[in-house]
Amino acid sequence: MQANSASSVVTGKATPRGTFPHVRRAGDFLFVSGTSSRRADNTFEGVEVDAMGT
């Protein structure tokens, strides 16, 4: 890993799924990960799930 790299998770947004930061900077590059169309409480608009989560 480069010495000038940093990562962060954006406060108030959905928690990344897995061990991904929302943003990681490596030199002049920004990588976006750990994001989706989830709300801050990890729910999706219009989605219904059963007890098994499916």
Secondary structure as UniProt FT lines:
FT   TURN            3..4
FT   STRAND          5..8
FT   TURN            11..12
FT   STRAND          23..26
FT   TURN            27..28
FT   STRAND          29..32
FT   TURN            40..41
FT   TURN            45..46
FT   TURN            51..52
//
